[in-house]
Amino acid sequence: MSKKKQQEKEEDRLTEKRMVILDPAKCKPNMPAWQYFKKHQMQCGKECIRVINEQGKKEIRIWDQACAACLNRAKRCPDDAAKVVKLPSNLSAEVTHRYGMNAFKLHGLPMPMPARVLGLLGCNGTGKSTALNILAGKLKPNLGRFDDPPTWTEITKHYRGSELQQYFTLLLEDRLKVSVKPQLDQDYVAAFKGIKVGDLVAKADQRGVREELLHVLELEHLLEREIQELSGGELQRLAISLASMKEANVYMFDEASSFLDVRQRLVATKVIRDIAQQESTAEKPKYVIVVEHDLAVLDYMSDFIHCLYGEPGCYGVVTKRAGVRNGINNFLAGFIPAENMRFRPEALTFKVTHTSAAELRELGLGNEEDKVKVGAREYPAMTKTLTAKDRDSSFTIHVEAGHFTDSEVIGLMGENGTGKTTYLQMLAGLHDTVISDASAEKKEYDNLPVSLLGMGITMSYKRQDYAPKYRRYTKTVRELCEKNLQIAFTDSLFKLFVMRPLRIDELMDLTVSTLSGGELQRLAITVCLGTPAMVYLIDEPSAGLDCEQRVIVAKVIKRWLISHLGRTCFVIEHDCLMMSALADRMILFEGEPGVETYARSPGTVEAGFNAFLKNLDVTFRRDPTNYRPRVNKPASTKDKDQKSAGKYYLLEVDDDED
C-alpha cells in the first residue's frame, strides 16, 4: 500500500463517527448490563459512560464522542445490550428527531409538495414512521435536543427558507387536517371490532364520495359484515376508502398495497392519485404522502420520492427529493450522487439470467454431488370443487394439463380468489382424502392427480398463514432452528447462501413469539428452504418485507434452490418485480374469483405476464439501468405502442427512457 493511501485510510479512521444504541429492556437496574456499565463508568477519566441512579431517573448514557476504549467496553457488554454503529463520515443532514442519547435518530425530513404524490422509499426501521408522525403533527421534532426540546417558534425558524416552514406554520395554525391510512395490524382491527362496514363508511364519508369509492374498491357486498370478519385484502381496501373519504389537507397512506393483488394495487393507486388532483390553493393545499415497498406501484403512484437509508433501529437519513425514476434507481444502486453517499456496497438488479444449473455447476456455483432428481413430471387435466360447510356456496378450479422439472421456479399469477393458494394446497396433498379405516396403522389416500404425495415426491410448504403457528412458539429462534433444521443448521453453505443474507443470526437469541412481521417472514422462509425436499411451495414470500429484503429473498431462493440444489419451486407472488426476478415459467389463473377459475398450463414468463396484463389493460417496460419492470402511464406513447404490438410485458430493455 502506498504512503498516500495509508495516509488517506488513517484520515478516514480519525474522522469516523460512531454512536452507541442501548436496549432499554436489557439496561434496567440490577441487570447484567447495568452492573457492567456501573463498574466501567469513568474508567478512562472522562464521562464517556455514565450510569445515572437518581430518584425518578435511572438510565445509562454513553457519549457520542466516547473514546475508543469505552467503545470497546460497550461492544463487550453482556446480553448484547449495547450496539456500536458506524455513521457515515460525510453525513451532513442535521438531526430532526432523536428519541434519547442512545436511541434512534432521524436526519432530515421529507418535503411534501401541494397537488403532488410524494413517495417514501427505504428499509424497515430507518425512520419512515417517525417522519410520517412528525408531518402528521403527532410527534414534535426535537432537532436532536431530547433533554431541552425546542419550541415551535425555534422549529419553524430552523426550517426557514424551505417548504417545511410553510408546512409547519399551517400545521401550527391548525389549518392542516391530516387523514392517515396506517399499517394494518391487530390494533387496527381491535379498534373497530363489532362495527359493521356500512356504519363505519357512513360515519367517515365527509367528501360525499362513498358510493363511488365503494364501487371502485369493490366493497359494496361487504356493508353488512363486521370488521373482524374481513380478509386482509378486504380490510386493506376498506382502510384506503376510509382515509380517502375524509375531508383533509394531508393524506398519508402507509403500505397501501399489502394483501392486494396486482389489479387491486393499480385500482388503489388510481384512487390515491385522484386525491392529489383535487383543487389545491395556498390557503388550502392538498398533500399526498405514500410509503410503499412494491417498487412498481411506488413508481406508478408517485410524482417525486425521498429515499431513506441507515442502520435499521439505529439511525435513518432522508435524502433530497428526487424524480421517481432517478430516486428509485439511486436507491437500488446504493449510491446517492447528489450527496456523494454510498450506503450499500452492492447494487440491486433485476436482470434475468438464462444460465442453466449445469453451467452454474461448471462455474463451481452448483452442487457437485449426485442427488435424487424429480425429473420431468407431467400431470393430467383435472377439476376440483370445494364446498363451504357454513354457507351454501362452492368454488371450482379447473387445472389444465402440464409438467414441471428440476431447477426451475414456476410462478403463480392471478387475482385474489382465483385459487392460487388452493392449487398449492392440492400440490401439498392437503385436499387428498383418506380412504383407509380409522383403525388402520398406515393411512391410505385417494390422491389428486397433481398431488406431490401421490407422485411420491417430498415437499416443503411455506404457508400464507404461517404467523399464528409461530406466535404460539415461546422458545428462541436458535431452539426452533436446532429442532427443525438439524441438517441445514450445521451446513456452512446454507449459512452462507440463506441465513447470512436473510440476517437470521441477528434473531437467534430472540423469542419467536415476539418477532415482528418481517422477521417472522424471514424465519419462515429460512425454515422452508432448510427442510430437505424435492419440491418447495412458497406462498407470498414478500409479505411484511421491505423493498431491499424482497430482492434479497428472490436471490436467495434462486441461488439456494435452483443453482445449488437444482430443485423445483412453486411461488405465489403479487409483487411484479419479485415475480420477474424469480420465475422461469408461469401459471396464469383466470376466471370469476371465488366461483369458478382456470389454472392454465405452465408457460413462459413473457406469455403469462402478457395475458395477465392484457386482462388488466396495463403495460410494463423494463428500466435499462437495473432491469426493473415499470408501469407505463395510461394512454402514453409507450403504452399505446406496446398495446398495438401486443407486447403488454416488454421483456427487452427499453433504452429510450424518459
N, C-alpha and C positions, 0 to 999 in steps of 0.2 A: 504494500500500500504506500502511495506517495506521501510525502510530508504534507502537501496541501490538503489531501483527502483526510489524513489523520487530524489535521487542524480543524477542518470543517465538521468532522464527526465529534470532536471534543466540544466545539461550539454548540452543536445541536444538543449534546448531552447536558451542557450547562444551562441551556435555555429551555429544557424540557419542563413542562408544568405537570403537576400531579395533584390529584385530590383523593381523599380517603372517604369511602362510603361505609357507614356503620349500620348494622341491622339492629334496630331498636329492640326487637323481640329477644335478641341474644345479649343485649348490653344492659340488662337491668341489675340493680344491686344484688350482690351475693352470687351472681352468675360467674362462671369461669372467666369470661371476657372482662367483666368489671374488676375482678380481683387482679387479673393480669395487667390491665392498664393502670390500676391503682399502684401496683408495685413498680411500674416502669415510668410513671409520670415524672417529668422534670429531671430525668437522669442525665440529659445532655446539657443541663444548666439553663435551658430555655423552656418556655411554656408551649413546647410543641404538642405535648399531650397533657390534657387537664381532666381530672375527674372531679366534677362538682357534686358535692354531697351536702346540700343545704335543705332547709325546711321548704318543701314545696317545689324544689328544683334539684332533681337528681339526673345528671347526664354526663356523658363522656364527650369531650371535644378534642379533635385533632386538627391542628392549624394547617391551612392550605400550603403555607411555605415551610412545612416541617422539614427538619434536617434529614439527611439520608439515613442516619442511624435510627431515628424514630419511625421513618417509613418502613424500614426493615423490621422493626419491632411490630408494627401494625400488620405486616404480611404474616408474621408468625403467631398472630392472635389465635387462641383456641376457638373451636366451634365455627371457624370461618366467619366470625362476626364482623371482620373488617375486610374491605376490598380496596386495594390501591389501584387507581385508574389513571392512565396516562392521558393528558389533554393535548390537543394539537398545539404546537408551539406558535403557529401563526393565527390562533383564534383571536379575532378582533371584535366580534359581536359582543356587546355589553350584556350583562346578566339581566334578564327580565324578571325572573322569579326564582327564589331559592327557598326550599322547604325547611332548611336548617343548615348548621355548619357542616355536617357530614351527611347531607341528604341530597336528593335530586335537585338539579338546577337547569333552567332553560335559558338559552342565549337567543336573543332576537324574538320577533313576533310577526305572524303573518299580517299582511296589509290588505284588507278587503277592498274591492272596487265596486262602486254602485253599478247596478244593471249588468253585472258580470258574475259568472260562476268561478269561484276560487277553489282550487283543489289542494289538499294537503297530502303529501306522499312521504311515507317514512316507515321505519320498522316499529314494531310494538315496543313501548317503553321509552320512546325518545321524545315525548312531550306533546303529542298531538292533543290529547285530552286536556292537558294543562293549558295549552294555547286556546282551545275552544272555551274552557271555563273562564279564562280571562276576558275573551272577546264577548262572552255572554253576560259578563258582569257578575258572575258567581264567585270569582276569585280576584281579589285586589292584588295587582303585581307589586312586589316589594323591592324591585330593582336590585335584589341581592342583599338588601338591608333587613334581614329577618329579625334582628334584635331591636332595630329602630325603624319600623316601617314608615315610608314616606306618605305625605298627604296627597290627595288627588290633585291639588294645585301643583305640587312638585312633579307628579307623574305626567300631567299634561304638558308641563314645562319641559320635561325630559324629552318628550316626543315632538317638541315644537318644530315646525317646518316640514313635518311628514303628514301623510294621510291619516295616521293614527291619532294625531292631535285632534282633528275634527271628529273622528270616530268616538274618542273618549269624551270629548266635550258634549256631543249629542247623548251619549250614554249617561253622563253625569246629570244632564238636564232632564233626564227621563223622557227623552224624545225618541229613543230607540226601543221598540218592543222586540223581544227575541223569542223565536219558536225553535225548539230543539227536537230532533229525532235521535234519541240516544241509541247506544248499542243495546241489542236485545239480550236480556239475561233474566234470571229468576226474579229479580226485584221488579222488573218492568211488568211481568205477568202478575205478580203478587199485588201490585198497586191497584190493578183493575179487576181482580178476581171476583167473580159473581156478577159482573156487569155485562149486559148484552151489547153486542157490537153496534146495533141500531141506536141504543141510548147514548153510547159514547160518541158516535159520529154526530148525532143531532146536537149534542152539547158543544162539540168542538167547532162546528161549522160557523165561522164568523165572516167568511168571504162569500157565502152563498154558492159554493161550488160542490156541494155534497153529491148531487145526482151525477154530475159529470165525473168526479173522481171515483165514485163507487162503480160506475160503468167501466171507466178506463182501467182501473186496477182490479176489476173482476171481484168485487166484494158484495155485490147485490144479493147473492144467495146465502150470505153469512149473517145477515142482520139479526136473526133470532138466536144465534149461537152466543154462548158466553165466552169470554176471552180465553179462559184456560182450556177450552176445547179446540182452539185453533192450532193448526200445524205451524212449523217455523216460517214457511213461505207466506201463509195467510197472515200471520202476526206481523211479518215484515211489511207487507203491503198495507196493512191497517195502520201501522206506525207512521209510514210515509204519508198516508192520506190525512191522519190526524194533525201532523206537523204542517202540512200544506194548506189545510183548511183555515188555520188561524190567521187573523189579521196582524201582520208583524212587519218590521223593517229588516230584521236579520233572520234568515232561515239557515239552520245548521243541520246537516244530515251526516250522521256518524255510521259508516259502513252500511249504506243503503242497499247493497246488492247481496248481502249474506242470505242464504237459503232460497234465493231466487234462481230460476233457470235463465238461459240466455235471452229468450223473448221477454220475460218479465223484467229483466235488468234493463233492456232497451226501453220498455214502456215506462219504468220508473225514472230513467234518465230524461225522457221527454217531459214528464211531469215536473221534474226539478228544474229543467231549463226553461219551461214555460213561466215559472215563478220569476226568474230573472228578467223575463221580457215585460213584466209589469212596468207601469209608468214610474219612473224614478226621478225625483227632484232633489235639489239641495236641502230643502226643508224636510222632505220625506223620502230619503233614499231607500233603495231595496238592495240588500246584500245577500248573497247566497254562498255558503261555505260548505264544502263536502270533504269528508275523509273516506278514502276508498283504496282497497288493496288490489282490486281487479284492474290492471293497467289499461286494458282495452276499454272498459267502462269509464275509467277516470279520464282517459284521452278523449272519449266521445262526449263526456259530460262537461268538462271544464274549459274555460277560456284562458286562464292562467293558473300556474301552480307554484307552491312553495315546497321545496324538499326539506326534510328533516333528517339529520344524521346524528350519530353519537353512540355512546355506550348505553344500552338499554338499562333503565333503572338507576343510572348514574348521572348522565347529563345529556342534553339534546341541544342541537343548534338548528335554527331556522335560517335557510339560505335566502338570498334575494329572490324576489318574484321573477318568474321566467315564463316564456311561452310554453305551451303544453308539450310540444314535441321535444324541444331542447331540454326542458326541465326533466322529463321522464328519461330521455336518453342520457343526460348527465348523471342521474341517479343510478341507472343501470351500469354506467361506465365507472361509477365510484369516484368521479372527479368533477369538481365544480370549477370550470375555467375562470369565471368572473371573480372568484375568491382564491384561486390557485390552491385549492384544497383537495387532497386525495384522502378519502375516508374509508376506502375499501381497496385491498391490494389487487383484486381481480375484477374484471368486468363481467357482467352477466349477459349472456347472449342466447338467442332462441334459434340459432342456426340448426337446421335439420340435417343430421349426418346419415349417410346411407352405407356406413361401414358395417359389414357383416360380422357376426360373432367369431367366425373362423379367422377373418382378417385381424380382429382385435386380439385373438389368442396368439397370432403370429407376432404381434407387436408386444406381447407379454402382458396384455391387459386382461385377458380372459383367464379361465381356469384350465390348466393343462390336464387335470385328471379326467379319466373316463367316467362319466356319470350316467345314471339311468335317464333316458330321454323320453319325452312324451311322444315325439314323432308327429306326423300329420294325422290328426284325429278329425273324422267327419261326423256330423250329426244330422239326422233327418228333420224334415219339417214337422212341426207339432203345434198343438193348441192346448192352452191351459186356462181353465175358468176357475176363478176364486170367488166364493160366495161369503158375504159378511153374515155372521151369526146374529148380530144385534139389530140389523136392519135389512129390509128386503131389497138388496142390491147385489150386483155381481160385477166382476171385472174379468175380461177375456183378453189374453195376449196370444197372438199368432206368431210363431217363430219360424222364419224361413230356414231352409237347409243351408249348412255352411261348414266351415272347417277352421281349425286353429293348429298351430305348430309351435316348435320351440323358438326361443329367442325373439319373441315379438310381444308388443303391448297393443292390445285391442281396446280402443276407447269406445265407451257407450255414450252416445249423444242424443238428446231429445228433451222435450219439455217435461216439467214435473207432472207426475201422474201417468206417464206413458209406459211404465213397467220396467224401468231400468233396474231398480233395486230388486223387484220380483225376479227378474232374469238372473241376477247374481245369486239370489236365494235358490233358484232352481239348479244353477250350476253347483251350488254348495250342498245340494241334496236335502234342503230344508222342506221341500214340498214332496219328497218321496213318502209313500205310505207304507206302514208296517203291515205285513201280511201273516207273520208268524203269530202263534199263540202267546199270550202274556206269560205263560209258564215256561216257554222255551228258553234254553240257556243262551242261544245265539239268535238275535233278531234277523228276520229276513225282510227285505224291502221290495216293493214294486217300484223300480226306479224309472224316473222320467228319461226320455231319450237324451236330454242334454246334461243329465246328472253326472258329475265327475265321479261320484261314489259308485254309480253303476258302471262306469268305464274302468274302475279300478285305479283311479288317479287320485293321489293325495293333494289336498289343497289347504291354503291358509287364507282366512277371511277377516278383513278389517271392516267391520260393520259401520253403517252410518250412525247408529245409536249406541256407540261404544261407551259413552261417558257414564251412564248410570252404574254399569258394572265396575268401572274403575273408581268411581266415587265411593263405593262401598268397601274398597280395599284400604285398610288402615295402616299398612306397613309401608316401608320406604320403597323408592324406585329400585334401589340396589337389590332388595329382597325379592321384588317382583321379577326382575331380570334373572336373578340366580335361580328362581323357581321355574320360569317359563322359557328361558333361553340358555339352557345348560350347555349346549354345544356352541352356539353363536357367541355367547358371552365370553368365552375363552379364546375365540378366534381373532387373531390380530388383524386379519383383513376385514372382518366385519366391523371391528372398532374403527379401522381406517376409512372404510368406504361408507359406513352408515352412522355409527354412533358419534364420531367426531364432527362430521358436517351438520348433524341434527342437534349437536350440543347437548347430548344426553348426560355427559359427565357432570355438567353443572347441576343436574337434577338428582343425582344419585342418593344424596342423604336427605332429600325432601320426602315428606309423606305424600303418597299418591293421591289421597283424597283432597289434599289442599292445593293441588296444581291448578294453574289457570287453564282456560280452554285450549289455547295454543300449545301449551306444554303437554297437556293430555293427548292432543292430536299427534305431536311428535313421538310421544311414548307409544301410542297405539300403532303407529306406522312402524316403529322400531321392532315391536313385538311381532307384528305380522311378517316383516321381512326376515326376522331371525328365526322363524318357525320353519323347520325343514319341510318342503313340499315341492310338488312338480308344477302346480298352477297356483297363482296368487290372485285373490279377488280383493280389490280395494275400492271402497265406496266413499267418494268425495274427500280426497286427502287434503284439499286446500282449505277446508272449513276451519276457521279460527286462526289461520296463519297469515302473517303479513306478506307483502309482495316479494320481499327478498327470500323468505323462507319457502315460498311456493316454488320459486325457481330451483332452490337447493333440493327440495323434496323430489321434484321432477328428475333432476340429475342423479340423485341417489338411487331412485327406482331403476332408471335406465342402466346405471353403472353396475349396481349390485345384481339385479335380477336378470338383465339381458346380457350385458357384456361379460360379467363374471360367472354367473350360474347357468346362463343360457336357458332360463325358464320362460313360461308363458304368464302373462299378466293381463287381467281384465280390469279396467278402471272406469269409474263413473266420475265425470268432472264437468262443471258448468263454466269454469274459467277457461276462455278460449286460448289464452296464452299458454296455460299449463297443458291443455289438451294438445295444442300444436307441438309443444316440446316433448310430449310423452308418446303419442300414438303412432304406431306403424300402420295399423289399419283401423277401420271404424265401423261400428254397428249403429245404424240410424233407427231411432224409434219414432214412429208416426202414428196418427190416428186420433181418436177422441179421448183426451185424458180422463182416466178413471172409469171408462166404459168399455171401449174396445180399441186395442192398439196392435201395431205390427212391428216386430223386430226384424229388420232386413238382414240379409246375408252380409257377412263382413266384407267391406270393400276398401278402396284406397281412401286415405285421409282427405285428399282433394275432392273426390266424388262425394264423400259423406258430408263435408262442410258445404259443398256447392248445393246439394239437395236440401240440407237443413236451412242454410241462409236464404235460399230461394223462397222457401215457405215463409220466412220472416221478412222478405223483401229488403234485405240488408246486404251490403258488400263489404268485404275485408281486403286490405292490401298488406304488404309486408314493408316494414321500415328498412332501408338499406344499411343503417348503422348497426343494428343488433338483431334484425330479422323478426322483430316482434310484430304480431298482427295488429293492424289499426283499422278502426271502423271508418268508412267513408261517410262524409256528411251527406244527408239525403239530397237528391237532385243535383249534386255536384258533378263536375265534368267527369271525374274518375268513376263516380257512382254510375252515371249513365253509360260510359264506355264499357265498364265491366259487365253491366246488365245486358247490353246489346251483344256482347261477345259470349254471353252465357257463363262468364267466369265470376261467380259470386265470391269465391275464395281464391285470391291470387297467390299461388304458391311461389311464383318467381318474385324476386326482389324488385320493388318499384324504385328505379333510380331517379325518377322525375318527382322528387319530394318537394313539398312546399317549404 
